[in-house]
Amino acid sequence: MASINIAGDTSGSISLTVPSVAGTNTVTIPANSGVVMVSGNMPAFSYYASSGTSISAGTYTKILFQTQEFDTASAVSSSKFTPQVAGYYLINASVNLTGSTTAGYGTANIYKNGSIYKQGSTYSSTTSSPAASVNSIVYCNGSTDYIEIYVVTPGSITSGTGQAYTWFNGSLLRAA
């Protein structure tokens, strides 16, 4: 078995040396500079609604997610995700619409920096508790970009609650 030698200095620079090994037990490291992310430090979060949000007919309404399941970078505040690492994030949300809407549907939206970025939708043949879902890969600059979830319905309604029904999560797929 081969070993990897890591040497550092007080400047914060390190050098990585992989001893020469014959056969397939070699490691190739590209000659690039930049940030190396490992699974232990990639931002990820998951929140859900523990109380409903009132949605007025025809009004894009921000959905509130009060309960944290995890937030590895403490990047969510007031139901707004503000990543501190620039990169490409997978963002997902589902909002249960309790009761009924006029036409049995609602539209979930990913908002980036206060404007619609991606739109999803749902349709229910019955008018009882449809779920509106949306997901997309979103580039965030790591300093000023932020993500929120909004819903619009044709009738006044309340978002559902609970870990399985109304949730918002995301994770870094690749650093910029």
Residue pairs with C-beta under 8 A, 6 or more apart in sequence:
1 25
2 18
2 19
2 21
2 25
3 19
4 16
4 17
4 18
4 27
5 16
5 17
5 18
5 19
6 14
6 15
6 16
6 17
7 14
7 15
7 17
8 14
8 15
16 29
18 26
18 27
18 29
20 26
34 175
35 175
37 85
37 172
37 174
37 175
42 72
42 171
42 172
43 72
43 73
43 75
43 83
43 84
43 85
43 89
43 171
43 172
44 70
44 72
44 73
44 169
44 170
44 171
44 172
45 68
45 70
45 71
45 72
45 73
45 75
45 76
45 81
45 169
45 170
45 171
46 68
46 69
46 70
46 71
46 167
46 168
46 169
47 65
47 66
47 67
47 68
47 69
47 71
47 76
47 79
47 167
47 168
47 169
48 65
48 66
48 67
48 69
48 161
48 162
48 163
48 165
48 166
48 167
48 168
49 63
49 64
49 65
49 66
49 67
49 95
49 159
49 160
49 161
49 162
49 165
49 166
49 167
50 66
50 67
50 161
50 162
51 64
51 66
51 161
52 98
52 158
52 159
52 160
52 161
52 166
53 61
53 62
53 63
53 64
53 151
53 158
53 159
54 61
54 156
54 158
55 61
55 97
55 106
55 151
55 152
55 153
55 156
55 157
55 158
55 159
56 156
57 102
57 153
57 154
57 155
57 156
58 152
58 153
58 154
59 152
60 109
60 116
60 150
60 151
60 152
61 150
61 151
61 152
62 79
62 111
62 148
62 149
62 150
63 79
63 93
63 95
63 149
63 150
63 151
63 159
63 166
63 168
64 79
65 76
65 79
65 149
65 166
65 167
65 168
66 79
67 163
68 76
69 163
69 169
73 83
73 84
73 85
75 81
75 82
75 83
75 84
76 82
79 148
79 149
79 168
80 146
80 147
80 148
81 91
81 146
81 147
81 148
81 168
81 170
82 145
82 146
82 147
83 89
83 140
83 142
83 145
83 172
84 142
84 143
85 142
85 172
85 175
86 140
86 141
86 142
86 143
86 175
86 176
87 139
87 140
87 142
87 172
87 173
87 174
87 175
87 176
88 137
88 138
88 139
88 172
88 173
88 174
88 176
89 137
89 138
89 139
89 140
89 147
89 170
89 171
89 172
89 173
90 135
90 136
90 137
90 170
90 171
90 173
91 110
91 135
91 136
91 137
91 138
91 147
91 169
91 170
92 133
92 134
92 135
92 167
92 168
92 169
92 170
93 108
93 110
93 133
93 134
93 135
93 149
93 167
93 168
93 169
94 108
94 131
94 132
94 133
94 165
94 166
94 167
95 106
95 108
95 131
95 132
95 133
95 149
95 151
95 159
95 160
95 166
96 129
96 130
96 131
96 159
96 160
96 161
96 162
96 165
96 166
97 106
97 129
97 130
97 131
97 132
97 151
97 153
97 157
97 158
97 159
97 160
98 129
98 157
98 158
98 159
98 160
99 128
99 129
99 157
99 158
100 127
100 128
100 129
100 155
100 157
101 127
101 130
101 153
101 154
101 155
101 157
102 127
102 153
102 154
102 155
103 127
103 154
103 155
104 123
104 124
104 125
104 126
104 127
104 130
105 121
105 122
105 123
105 124
105 130
105 132
105 153
105 154
106 121
106 122
106 130
106 132
106 151
106 152
106 153
106 157
107 119
107 120
107 121
107 122
107 132
107 151
107 152
107 153
108 119
108 120
108 121
108 122
108 132
108 133
108 134
108 149
108 150
108 151
109 116
109 117
109 118
109 119
109 120
109 134
109 149
109 150
109 151
109 152
110 116
110 117
110 118
110 119
110 134
110 135
110 136
110 138
110 147
110 148
110 149
111 117
111 147
111 148
111 149
111 150
112 138
112 140
112 145
112 146
112 147
113 144
113 145
113 146
114 148
116 150
117 136
117 138
117 147
118 134
118 136
118 138
119 134
120 132
120 133
120 134
120 135
121 132
122 130
122 131
122 132
122 133
123 130
124 130
129 160
131 160
131 165
132 151
134 149
137 173
138 147
139 145
139 176
140 146
140 147
141 176
142 176
147 170
149 168
151 159
159 166
160 166
